[in-house]
Amino acid sequence: MEDRQDLTERTPTVVVDDAHVTYTVQGGRAPKAGAAAALRRLVSRRQSPTARQVHAVRGVSFAAYRGEAIGLIGSNGSGKSTLLKAVAGLLPVNRGHVYTQGRPALLGVNAALMNDLTGERNVILGGLAMGMSRAEITARYQEIVDFSGINEKDDAVSRPMRTYSSGMGARLRFSIAAARSHDVLLIDEALSTGDARFRARSQERIDELRAEAGTVFLVSHSNATITRTCDRALWLEAGTLRMDGPAAEVVGAYEEFTKKAAERGSRTAKTGS
């Protein structure tokens, strides 16, 4: 993996300045992202008796630069996916600012795939949603399908997406999103699906996107994926940015933290038994 260049001489693609994201959870569920869901929340001012405020991102600041692949790590509920949605413009920041170059693409959201449509129709729909022209989609259609690997066992592309496994759907979303270059591509857990061949293809495509002067953000529960794919990592814990640095160093510190937390939990359980 290439050494990081002097970031002060590079062009930023994302600047997050003291960002805070707070949302209301109705009945224990996190809010859905997207324009329709946001409109429903604005129209309905009433809160259910079980509604509670969640301060998911707390004063996070960082800058991302062209050519970087940045991993986001942290415990469940630490704010990783919420931060991605804020960068993508799908969740508003309550305080602070998020500045982006171009239009960030959040994998699986921008593609806007529909379960009742066939894979073929979703390639077209998703490509249009990602900003591709019909001519570009036609030219890259077979490449997208082949990259996803969904047709290796049967003609899955002609079947409705509701018949796909979660892994097949995730692979198709990644294939559509990766078919064009992006200033900022945000990936949430998509690379944890598929076999070794698909993961290798995905890694190669991410390297190409970076070489094309894009920035890639990756959320993954696989620390090995983060260190293999990214040169930099952000560690979020309880909504705060705990560490920002080279991926191997940040992942190492996080693994030590989780190891000690597990040991404390084990000792507490033994004491209480």
Phi, psi and omega in degrees: 000140185291148176291149178289136179277173176295108187293340181292342181256010183247163184273123178286141175253334178221131172233119177250120187240104176050049185280134173236132176234120177236133177223164181261128176263121179263119176063028175089004182249143177287153182291145176283146178272159177121159185295317182296316180295320179295321179296318178298323179291325179289320182292319182267110181270347183280142176248144179287159180301338183264006182293142177216152180272134177242121177267086192280326179233128190235095173064040181278134177224134173190165173234139177246150188234160179303136177087359180269148166243118188243123177268144174247121181235164179151167181295164174302134181080014182277351176107008184298306182293324177297318179297319177300316180295326178292319178296323180285351181083015182267343173231132180283150172272137180279328175217154182085193186216152171231120179247135181226152175269124180068204181250110178298144180246116177266113184304129177094338178261307179298329181293334172051048183285151185239127188296330184277352178265156179291165175301321180300312180294326180289329174299317180293311181298313181296321178298318177297318180295330179276001176094012179274150175278165178297325178295319178295319180296315179300317182292329186253002186305306183295325178298319180296312181296315180296320181298319183292332181073013184286344182259011187290332181254328178205180183277062185295333184295340180267000179259156176299148181293340178294345176272356182279151168287165180299325179294318178298316179297318180296320180294321179294319178300314179298317182298320178293312183297323184277000183285346177227162179281151180225144170295317180220121176244125183250122186239123182246097174067007186292332185276001178277354181259162175090169181273184184298325180295317179294319179297322178294318178297319180297316179300316180298319182291323177297319177298322178294318179299319178295319179295334178274019176073029175263170175239133181242128172252137182227122170260128179206142173277355178266108179297327178297321177297319180297311182291330179284326188263327191247150174260349182221150179220147172247127179256113177258139176217123181054037176084355180253153178275108185274327181202144179221119181180195178305139188304315183298320181290317182293316178298319178299317179294321179294318179296323177294320178298313181292326178296314180293323178296319178295321179294319178296320179296321179295317179295321179296319180296320180291322180293322183280345183279000000 
